[in-house]
Amino acid sequence: MTEIMIYNINDKGYYGEFGGAYIPEMLYPNVEELSQKYLAIMNEASFQKEFNQLLKDYVGRPSPLYFAKRLSEKHNTKIYLKREDLNHTGAHKVNNTIGQILMAKSLGKTRIIAETGAGQHGVATATVCALMGMQCIVYMGAVDIERQAPNVARMKMLGAEVRPALSGSKTLKDATNEAIRDWINNPTNTHYIIGSVVGPHPYPDMVARFQAVISEEIKWQLKDKEGTETPDHVIACVGGGSNAAGAFYHYLDDTNVNLIAVEAAGKGIHSGESAATSILGREGIIHGSKTLLMQTNDGQITEPYSISAGLDYPGVGPMHAHLYKTGRAEFLAVTDDEAMTAGLELSQLEGIIPAIETAHALAVFDKKAFKASDIVILNVSGRGDKDLQNYIDYFKL
């Protein structure tokens, strides 16, 4: 008997009570077209062939599953790192942008827009637009443009136009607002490549499916190394949550696998400067879907904060809201200080400088005890090149 998929999306675009498409009327044709066609397009043999070929020859997949010997010894457990940082462009984001640029091509779109926080999704989008010869406009918060200057330069070098979001906290939320406005104004020729498992249906599911290559590889790689496809724990950081969705995807309904989602506590969960959505959030609607959202008593969005530009989002993808509400995943919150310390530790124990987003996930080993026999997989969502200045400033290197 096949187990019913209770943690995945249903045919109405919901994960339990979270998800859906709450959109302005002017966006309805775009979103509906995507909703009606995305699965059929993704399942076409020609689409799969091109997608898989690009993942192999352009992105460099499969990414290694690396046994971190010194880190394992320190924390007395078996730690494997899924090396998404070794992908072309330096993060998991490119898995999704490759898929979505092929989707845009199939739908006859000629202009691409995107939003970005840490800049990795912006770089990955600019990269695939250069590859396919498409116009690319990336919206990025003015604050993030300052703190992620290397990625801004990369986007421009790849031919993208980077437009600053000057409203609100001038970070990821505001960049997303600007991108949605653009899409409303350019509905016929434009495809919006959303970078995470957020937004109106079908985006959370579509992005999760493109990122599911991560857990698909983990299964056969772990079988090769440990004789089992099933780890005891899978750990990933969560802002919107695309790298976590990809790492969790093939384990969602296998309750023998403990899923650990790590959010940014900023300067402390209750400090007023945090992005620990699952703990602080209440049900609400943001960027087209119903999810958990940090908000005031009268429903105004609370400004998130994290030292990591990729984690300071006031909501979380509906898949993760459902995993939290049902208790299927364990949610932990990590402060700036804990993350930076863990990032330095990985650098000096394994010679791998992680993105500050990933460093949040790494901090779990100082917060939670694992058994010596446990197999723990941690998704290294990105590399730390883009965060070097943050590390330099923090540690006074």
Helices and strands as residue ranges (DSSP letters): E 14-15, E 18-19, G 25-27, H 28-43, H 45-54, I 55-59, E 65-67, H 69-75, E 78-83, G 84-86, H 93-106, E 111-116, H 120-132, E 135-141, H 142-147, H 149-157, E 161-165, H 172-185, E 190-193, H 203-211, H 213-226, E 233-237, H 242-248, G 249-251, E 258-266, H 277-280, E 282-286, E 289-293, H 318-326, E 329-335, H 336-350, H 356-362, G 363-366, E 375-380, G 384-387, H 388-395
